[in-house]
Amino acid sequence: MSDSVSPSSSPRLLDLVRSPDDVKGLSATQLPQLAAEIREELIRVTARNGGHVGPNLGVVELTIALHRVFSTPKDKFVFDVAHQGYVHKLLTGRLSEFQKVRQTGGASGFLNREESPHDAFGAGHAGTALSAALGMATARDLAGTDDHVVALCGDAAFTCGITLEALNNVVSSTKRLVVILNDNEWSIARNVGAIAKYLTKLSTNRTYNKVHHDVEKFFLGLPGGHDMNRLWNKWKRETKDFFVESSLFEKFGLRYIGPVNGHDLDELVKSLEFARDADTPILLHVITEKGRGLDAARAHPEKFHGLGAFDPTTGEAKSAPAGSPLNYQDVFGRELVRHATASPKVVGITGAMPSGTGLNHLAATVPRQFFDVGIAEEHAVLFAAGLATRGFRPVVAIYSTFLQRAYDNIIHDVALQNLPVTFCMDRAGLSPNDGPTHHGLFDVAYLRCVPRVVVMAPRDEHLLAAMLETA
């Protein structure tokens, strides 16, 4: 375990935080200590219980800053997926429940409206935050209340069709919405060029906004000032577009701010205060480091995205008992490699879960026949259908709970056209630790009623191999 600030031996600040008001009551100099204590708590508890340790270690300062600037439950935070909500739980009076996170009687591993009034929207699947936040903001506008709505989305959420659909709808729905793009450097590229960095940094501070306001006020006070003000804003937009690659968001009606250092509390607070006070939808681009504070998690961010119990000193996962059988993921992955090496027509498709489904074996052995389409289940099914029309045998490996998102495509694009697509649904049945958002309970019911679909469920690894051969 490592971090730039170590918790002191005095009573923990974390133990004194019973609500977000207590976060506001701390001095700015105390916040780094609080961040260090939270990281220590995250590592200690998840090492024992398992969980999404990497994502939460990356959003410690961001979550502290959010509760410093906004006031839940009046203001609404909508976390995409909500697996990165552990810090939010710790700052909203759930330290005791967090000791048994993901266990009976403890806090949920995700956000849950029934668990706390600070959890404005439940989640577990990706891509839902922006649509839900947009609905909340629109409801606020219609009701005439003055609360704030903040959507916290990871960069991977922007590969989801739902997010893009919501993005397309922002400008016609509300003028007050804060969208935080939590970019842990795994995808969306940074802006380039010294002027771009200067303009972006300038646009986040109070001086810029005062100058912007004063210039507009000056133009509007002149004869013909409205036309001059339009030209001023047009020049400003076009100059920024020339230097800032991320202006795609501004085309959708959101004002882009960033990139902001997601581990600099002062910069985060100032940027969030600006976003809170703006009279236009804001996209705040925050750069964070997944796994910050735990060397093993920084070195292996995919492994530490979510895992079981581990050694908090070394970061090594605790070994399975001797004699434990191979897990289905490894059996499936190795069998698919065998089929793919025998036939170039066999391909594997997953939605951002190569290791979780076992397709990492295919990616390592026959990468040309492996496709990770990101968190885009509908596209994955349609992509497979297109491959099948050209004589390929696509195998789509998706968790049971996520495949239900592509139900229309299974019926409309695969079954009705009688295309030979194989769906391997991992994590079928109950998911005791992750809870109801991840239960794979509906797959048999919703698939057995679809014409031409054959549903098989193996009882052991031998039948799994035989069923894959049959498919």
Phi, psi and omega in degrees: 000138179212154175191163183284339180233132179255139177299142180281173180277352179288168179309140185292138172296324182301324180291341181268350182272105179256345181200167177301334177299327178291329176295318178295332182281348179282152175282160180300328181287342179274343186296320176300323177295318177300318179298317179295320179294322178295317179298319178299318180293317179301314182293316182298313185285316181288334175297328180274318187260343191080173178141188183271077186283315184302308180300323183286324176298332182280343185246020183298304182295321180299317181290321175300314181297321178301314180284342175286325188263320182256173183228095174276152007273358178300308173281149187249123172258128177242110182268126175289134187067312178076011174288343179262028183262007182299317182296320176302319178296317181296331183267000181238035170083023183240030179299317181295313180294333182292338180299334179242036181303135180071016178233163180303128179085355181254186179289148175294154175284351178231184177275147186214120182300332180281344183276325184201144175293345177282346178267095187289333184208130178282156180200179181175336176255158186273154172089004187268342192295314187294318178298314181296317180296322179295321176296318179296318180295321179294319177298320177299315181298318180293326181277344179077024178270172188242022180283168180250149177237128182235125175257124180254108185242137171283163180298327179294334180297335181280000169272352181277135178300324181299318180298317180292325176297317179293319179302320179294340186259352186300309189298333181266000186248319185205158175252359182226102179203137176248122176246122178257121175266103180275097186259109180266024172073019177268341180217262194319128186285155177283161172291160182235155173093145183294320181292322178300316179296320180295313181296320181294315179295320179299322185288349182263351185258165185294328180300315179301312184292327176293316178298314180303314181295317182294321179295315178299316181298321179296312181298316184292344178272357181261155172300130183072018185295331180298319178294319179296321179294322177297319179296320178300312180293323178296315179298317181298316180296315184291323177297317180292319179302325183293325186257337187252112182297330189281011184291358173309319181297326180290332175296333179271003175096008177256137176279123184275132175231128177143186359284148181247138178293112184287002178239010176256103186298320180297314180295320179297313182298315180297318181293319180290325176296319177297314180298319179298321187269356183288155179253029179212155176300138185241137169248109180260114184267110185247126179266120179235166178247116179295130178083012183302128180104350178225110187304318181296323180288328177289324181283331183229069186297328180291316180299320184267012172299312175203128183207175178277198181300147181213165178281117184292343180276312183265337184082002181283138177295143178289134187292148174289152179303148179301139179087002179294140181289162173300144177281159183299327182299316181291320178298311180300313182299317181288324177294321179293323175300318179300316180291322183290325178288335178279334182217122178291353179276347179273123180230152178246139182230134175221163179249079176069019182228053182297317180286319182295334181260347184095358180286354174299330176296317179293317180299324182281332187261313182230069187300333180295336182256019180240135181225120172253111186266005183082186183283080186208071187297319179299314178297320180303316181292316179293322176300316177296319179299318178297318176299319183295330179292344181252022174089004178274161179244083182286139175243114183260114182254109183219144175301145181306316183294335181271333182294333180298341178290342183249026187301316180300322182290326176298315181287304191287323190254339180250301187293314182297332179264002177054048181268139184281077177250133178256127177253121176253105186266105178281161176059037174290153180090198183285145175242085191300324183277318183278341172088192193298332179291343183244004175295136175259064189264343192255355190298313181299316182295317185275348179259327184293341180273355182270124180304142175077355179273128176256124182254126179230144179224111183285148177266345179204178184294331180291316177292327177300314179297319180293320180292323177294322176299316180296317181295000000 
